[in-house]
Amino acid sequence: MAPQRFLVTLDGHGQANCYGGERVLVALERAQGFGQLKNLPRRLPVGCRRGGCGICRVRVLAGEYQSGPMSRACVSAEDEAAGLVLACCIYPLSDLSLRLETPVVVKAKGERALQPV
């Protein structure tokens, strides 16, 4: 039986095929390597690949996913409830629509605010 495959759409940039049980970040990197993701202002943001650095933040616009452990220093419980996750820590359960998010440090309290890419 062939593994389940889902379509991950990166808002404004293209689409990637992602297999069930595969991290979304891996699928996005593969798609970028094959030239399927266009108009990115830079290479796909990738850091530690294990949920600790927060560089691969995305907002889930539509679809279902399962998430693995993410550092609460990078993604608060409130952010996660609002669909903000780390691409290295989510696995698709359906087709997904995502938007890249860029962390912006708010100097007054040292908290992070997010701004769409």
Residue frames as a rotation matrix with the C-alpha (Angstrom) as fourth column:
MET 1
0.580 0.815 0.000 0.00
0.815 -0.580 0.000 0.00
0.000 0.000 -1.000 0.00
ALA 2
-0.170 -0.637 0.752 1.41
0.600 -0.672 -0.434 3.40
0.782 0.377 0.497 -1.02
PRO 3
-0.628 -0.079 -0.774 1.96
0.727 -0.413 -0.548 5.99
-0.276 -0.907 0.317 1.73
GLN 4
0.517 0.855 -0.030 -0.68
0.824 -0.508 -0.250 8.68
-0.229 0.105 -0.968 2.03
ARG 5
-0.627 -0.722 0.292 0.30
0.778 -0.605 0.172 11.91
0.053 0.335 0.941 0.28
PHE 6
0.432 0.732 -0.527 -0.93
0.753 -0.614 -0.237 15.44
-0.497 -0.294 -0.816 1.01
LEU 7
0.082 -0.334 0.939 -0.57
0.737 -0.614 -0.283 18.75
0.671 0.715 0.196 -0.79
VAL 8
0.127 -0.145 -0.981 1.00
0.813 -0.552 0.186 21.56
-0.569 -0.821 0.048 1.25
THR 9
0.409 0.079 0.909 0.40
0.700 -0.667 -0.257 25.04
0.586 0.741 -0.328 -0.20
LEU 10
-0.320 -0.564 -0.761 2.77
0.851 -0.525 0.032 27.79
-0.417 -0.637 0.648 0.93
ASP 11
0.591 0.761 -0.269 0.78
0.594 -0.636 -0.494 31.00
-0.547 0.132 -0.827 0.54
GLY 12
0.851 -0.144 -0.504 2.05
-0.365 -0.854 -0.371 32.95
-0.377 0.500 -0.780 -2.46
HIS 13
-0.033 -0.997 -0.065 4.98
-0.868 -0.004 0.496 30.61
-0.495 0.073 -0.866 -3.10
GLY 14
-0.317 -0.077 -0.945 3.77
-0.746 0.635 0.198 27.27
0.586 0.768 -0.259 -4.48
GLN 15
0.704 0.650 0.287 3.00
-0.706 0.597 0.380 23.73
0.076 -0.471 0.879 -3.39
ALA 16
-0.544 -0.839 -0.024 4.79
-0.815 0.535 -0.222 20.67
0.199 -0.101 -0.975 -2.05
ASN 17
0.420 0.574 -0.703 3.84
-0.288 0.819 0.496 17.02
0.861 -0.006 0.509 -1.79
CYS 18
-0.431 -0.491 0.757 4.14
-0.875 0.021 -0.484 15.73
0.222 -0.871 -0.438 1.77
TYR 19
-0.309 0.260 -0.915 3.75
-0.028 0.959 0.282 12.11
0.951 0.113 -0.289 2.84
GLY 20
0.787 0.576 0.223 1.87
-0.304 0.047 0.952 11.01
0.537 -0.816 0.212 5.94
GLY 21
0.838 -0.478 -0.265 4.40
0.504 0.491 0.710 10.76
-0.209 -0.728 0.653 8.77
GLU 22
-0.117 -0.882 0.456 6.79
0.927 -0.261 -0.269 13.21
0.356 0.391 0.848 7.07
ARG 23
-0.164 -0.009 -0.986 7.63
0.618 -0.780 -0.096 16.58
-0.769 -0.626 0.134 8.60
VAL 24
0.823 0.548 0.150 6.21
0.478 -0.526 -0.703 19.48
-0.307 0.650 -0.695 6.60
LEU 25
0.517 -0.695 -0.499 9.60
-0.526 -0.718 0.455 21.23
-0.675 0.027 -0.737 6.64
VAL 26
-0.411 -0.683 0.604 11.21
0.059 0.641 0.765 18.27
-0.910 0.350 -0.224 4.83
ALA 27
0.144 0.571 0.808 8.56
0.893 0.276 -0.354 18.41
-0.425 0.773 -0.470 2.10
LEU 28
0.933 0.200 -0.298 8.98
0.103 -0.944 -0.312 22.18
-0.344 0.261 -0.902 1.72
GLU 29
0.108 -0.971 -0.211 12.76
-0.495 -0.237 0.836 21.85
-0.862 0.015 -0.507 1.43
ARG 30
-0.402 -0.200 0.893 12.36
0.512 0.760 0.401 19.14
-0.759 0.619 -0.203 -1.21
ALA 31
0.560 0.706 0.433 9.90
0.780 -0.274 -0.563 21.31
-0.278 0.653 -0.704 -3.17
GLN 32
0.770 -0.345 -0.537 12.27
-0.315 -0.937 0.151 24.29
-0.556 0.053 -0.830 -3.00
GLY 33
-0.261 -0.927 0.269 15.10
-0.211 0.327 0.921 22.10
-0.942 0.184 -0.281 -4.28
PHE 34
-0.372 0.218 0.902 12.96
0.807 0.557 0.198 21.10
-0.460 0.802 -0.383 -7.27
GLY 35
-0.992 -0.099 0.084 12.05
0.127 -0.872 0.473 24.75
0.027 0.480 0.877 -7.97
GLN 36
-0.316 0.949 -0.003 8.42
0.752 0.253 0.608 24.34
0.578 0.190 -0.794 -6.94
LEU 37
0.420 0.395 -0.817 8.46
0.816 -0.559 0.150 27.22
-0.397 -0.729 -0.557 -4.45
LYS 38
-0.137 -0.392 0.909 8.76
0.802 -0.583 -0.131 30.59
0.582 0.711 0.395 -6.16
ASN 39
0.226 0.261 0.938 8.97
0.040 -0.965 0.259 34.22
0.973 -0.021 -0.229 -5.04
LEU 40
0.672 -0.099 -0.734 10.59
0.738 0.169 0.653 33.47
0.060 -0.981 0.187 -1.69
PRO 41
0.916 -0.342 0.210 12.48
-0.331 -0.940 -0.086 36.57
0.226 0.009 -0.974 -0.48
ARG 42
-0.144 -0.956 0.257 15.26
-0.990 0.140 -0.036 34.20
-0.002 -0.260 -0.966 0.67
ARG 43
-0.648 -0.099 -0.755 15.87
-0.189 0.981 0.033 30.50
0.738 0.164 -0.655 1.12
LEU 44
0.440 0.840 -0.318 13.33
0.062 0.324 0.944 28.67
0.896 -0.435 0.091 3.20
PRO 45
0.067 -0.441 0.895 13.98
-0.883 -0.444 -0.153 29.49
0.465 -0.780 -0.419 6.88
VAL 46
0.703 0.040 -0.710 15.59
0.135 0.973 0.189 26.40
0.698 -0.229 0.679 8.47
GLY 47
0.229 -0.636 0.737 17.42
-0.904 -0.419 -0.081 26.10
0.360 -0.648 -0.671 11.75
CYS 48
-0.478 -0.517 0.710 17.76
-0.822 0.548 -0.154 23.23
-0.310 -0.657 -0.687 14.21
ARG 49
-0.414 0.432 -0.801 15.02
-0.565 0.568 0.599 21.02
0.714 0.700 0.009 12.61
ARG 50
-0.572 0.161 -0.804 13.84
0.525 0.825 -0.209 19.81
0.630 -0.542 -0.557 16.03
GLY 51
0.392 0.919 0.046 11.56
0.580 -0.286 0.763 22.54
0.714 -0.273 -0.645 17.40
GLY 52
0.246 -0.359 -0.900 14.07
0.941 -0.135 0.311 24.44
-0.233 -0.924 0.304 19.48
CYS 53
-0.714 -0.688 -0.132 15.06
0.633 -0.714 0.300 27.51
-0.301 0.130 0.945 17.48
GLY 54
0.088 0.885 -0.457 11.76
0.435 -0.447 -0.782 28.84
-0.896 -0.130 -0.425 16.08
ILE 55
-0.680 -0.450 -0.578 13.14
-0.250 -0.599 0.761 29.85
-0.689 0.662 0.295 12.69
CYS 56
-0.962 0.273 0.027 10.70
0.144 0.419 0.897 27.75
0.233 0.866 -0.442 10.63
ARG 57
-0.598 0.776 -0.201 7.53
0.078 -0.193 -0.978 29.38
-0.798 -0.600 0.055 12.01
VAL 58
-0.886 0.449 0.116 4.44
0.099 -0.062 0.993 29.02
0.454 0.891 0.011 9.87
ARG 59
-0.538 0.823 0.185 0.79
-0.617 -0.234 -0.751 29.85
-0.575 -0.518 0.633 10.35
VAL 60
-0.851 0.357 0.386 -1.62
0.486 0.813 0.320 27.08
-0.200 0.460 -0.865 9.39
LEU 61
-0.771 0.580 -0.263 -4.39
-0.625 -0.767 0.141 28.73
-0.120 0.273 0.954 7.37
ALA 62
0.413 0.898 -0.151 -6.31
-0.910 0.413 -0.036 25.54
0.030 0.152 0.988 6.61
GLY 63
0.155 -0.265 -0.952 -6.01
-0.347 0.888 -0.303 21.80
0.925 0.377 0.046 7.13
GLU 64
0.933 0.174 0.314 -5.37
-0.358 0.378 0.854 19.27
0.030 -0.909 0.415 9.86
TYR 65
0.111 -0.955 -0.276 -2.01
-0.356 0.221 -0.908 18.25
0.928 0.199 -0.316 11.27
GLN 66
0.858 -0.049 -0.511 -0.37
0.471 0.470 0.746 16.48
0.204 -0.881 0.426 14.18
SER 67
0.532 -0.706 0.468 2.35
-0.513 -0.708 -0.485 18.31
0.674 0.019 -0.739 16.05
GLY 68
0.257 -0.594 -0.763 5.42
0.714 0.649 -0.265 17.12
0.652 -0.476 0.590 17.89
PRO 69
0.416 -0.139 -0.898 7.16
0.807 -0.399 0.436 18.91
-0.419 -0.906 -0.054 20.77
MET 70
0.255 -0.321 0.912 7.95
0.516 -0.753 -0.409 22.60
0.818 0.575 -0.026 20.19
SER 71
-0.672 -0.562 -0.483 9.88
0.719 -0.339 -0.607 24.91
0.177 -0.755 0.631 22.49
ARG 72
0.438 0.859 -0.264 7.46
0.899 -0.425 0.108 27.19
-0.019 -0.285 -0.958 24.37
ALA 73
-0.115 -0.545 -0.831 10.14
0.329 -0.810 0.486 29.87
-0.937 -0.218 0.272 24.12
CYS 74
-0.962 -0.272 0.020 9.48
0.085 -0.227 0.970 29.82
-0.259 0.935 0.241 20.36
VAL 75
-0.502 0.864 -0.031 5.75
-0.121 -0.034 0.992 29.09
0.856 0.502 0.122 20.19
SER 76
-0.809 0.279 0.518 3.48
-0.566 -0.129 -0.814 29.84
-0.161 -0.951 0.263 23.15
ALA 77
-0.704 0.637 0.314 0.38
0.532 0.766 -0.360 27.75
-0.470 -0.087 -0.879 23.85
GLU 78
0.176 0.783 -0.597 -1.71
0.062 -0.614 -0.787 30.73
-0.982 0.101 -0.157 22.73
ASP 79
-0.255 -0.361 -0.897 0.21
-0.857 -0.345 0.383 31.01
-0.448 0.866 -0.221 19.45
GLU 80
-0.986 -0.151 0.075 -0.17
-0.111 0.915 0.388 27.29
-0.127 0.374 -0.919 18.82
ALA 81
-0.337 0.937 0.092 -3.93
0.560 0.278 -0.781 27.48
-0.757 -0.211 -0.618 19.49
ALA 82
0.369 0.433 -0.822 -4.08
-0.310 -0.776 -0.549 30.28
-0.876 0.458 -0.152 16.87
GLY 83
0.959 0.079 0.271 -2.37
0.191 0.524 -0.830 28.06
-0.208 0.848 0.487 14.27
LEU 84
0.525 -0.850 -0.049 1.21
-0.781 -0.457 -0.426 29.26
0.340 0.262 -0.903 14.67
VAL 85
0.896 -0.239 0.375 3.56
0.035 0.879 0.476 26.27
-0.444 -0.413 0.795 14.65
LEU 86
-0.074 -0.959 -0.275 7.03
-0.715 -0.141 0.685 25.19
-0.695 0.247 -0.675 13.58
ALA 87
0.514 0.311 -0.799 7.17
-0.843 0.352 -0.406 23.48
0.155 0.883 0.444 10.18
CYS 88
-0.453 -0.775 -0.440 9.81
-0.613 0.630 -0.477 21.07
0.647 0.054 -0.761 11.50
CYS 89
-0.934 0.076 0.349 7.36
-0.277 0.462 -0.843 19.79
-0.225 -0.884 -0.410 14.12
ILE 90
0.000 0.999 0.046 4.13
-0.675 0.034 -0.737 19.20
-0.738 -0.031 0.674 12.20
TYR 91
-0.931 -0.147 0.334 2.94
0.080 0.810 0.581 16.21
-0.356 0.568 -0.742 10.20
PRO 92
-0.621 0.730 -0.286 -0.01
-0.767 -0.491 0.413 16.53
0.161 0.475 0.865 7.79
LEU 93
-0.650 0.550 0.524 -3.29
0.164 0.775 -0.610 14.70
-0.742 -0.311 -0.595 8.36
SER 94
0.555 0.741 0.379 -4.89
0.632 -0.079 -0.771 16.46
-0.541 0.667 -0.512 5.35
ASP 95
0.064 -0.462 0.885 -3.90
0.791 -0.517 -0.327 18.96
0.608 0.721 0.332 2.67
LEU 96
0.150 -0.107 -0.983 -2.49
0.825 -0.534 0.184 22.08
-0.545 -0.839 0.008 4.36
SER 97
0.491 -0.085 0.867 -2.34
0.493 -0.793 -0.358 25.77
0.718 0.604 -0.348 3.54
LEU 98
0.291 -0.531 -0.796 0.50
0.904 -0.118 0.410 27.66
-0.312 -0.839 0.446 5.30
ARG 99
0.825 -0.194 0.530 1.95
0.061 -0.902 -0.426 31.15
0.561 0.385 -0.733 5.50
LEU 100
-0.128 -0.938 -0.321 5.57
0.766 0.113 -0.633 31.85
0.631 -0.327 0.704 6.49
GLU 101
0.939 0.344 0.016 5.92
0.240 -0.689 0.684 33.98
0.246 -0.638 -0.729 9.63
THR 102
-0.033 -0.973 0.228 8.93
0.352 -0.225 -0.909 36.11
0.936 0.051 0.350 10.57
PRO 103
0.381 0.144 -0.913 9.75
0.924 -0.045 0.379 36.69
0.013 -0.989 -0.150 14.26
VAL 104
0.058 -0.327 0.943 10.19
0.140 -0.933 -0.332 40.34
0.988 0.151 -0.008 15.26
VAL 105
-0.381 -0.264 -0.886 11.63
0.882 0.182 -0.434 41.10
0.276 -0.947 0.164 18.69
VAL 106
0.601 0.561 0.570 9.65
0.230 -0.804 0.549 43.63
0.766 -0.199 -0.612 20.74
LYS 107
-0.320 -0.941 0.109 12.34
0.167 -0.169 -0.971 45.42
0.933 -0.293 0.211 22.75
ALA 108
-0.042 0.327 0.944 10.21
-0.768 -0.615 0.179 46.66
0.640 -0.717 0.277 25.67
LYS 109
0.533 0.341 0.774 9.42
-0.798 0.506 0.327 43.24
-0.281 -0.792 0.542 27.13
GLY 110
-0.583 -0.809 0.076 11.67
-0.712 0.554 0.433 40.97
-0.392 0.198 -0.898 25.09
GLU 111
0.071 0.685 0.726 8.58
0.055 0.724 -0.688 39.23
-0.996 0.089 0.013 23.67
ARG 112
-0.914 -0.364 0.181 8.23
0.168 0.067 0.984 38.29
-0.370 0.929 0.000 20.04
ALA 113
0.165 0.921 -0.354 5.58
-0.396 -0.267 -0.879 39.56
-0.903 0.285 0.321 17.71
LEU 114
-0.341 -0.265 0.902 4.95
0.588 0.689 0.424 38.04
-0.734 0.675 -0.079 14.30
GLN 115
0.021 0.251 -0.968 4.75
-0.606 -0.767 -0.212 39.63
-0.795 0.591 0.135 10.92
PRO 116
0.752 0.288 0.593 3.76
0.225 0.733 -0.642 37.83
-0.620 0.616 0.487 7.69
VAL 117
-0.416 -0.906 0.076 6.48
0.269 -0.042 0.962 37.31
-0.869 0.420 0.262 5.08
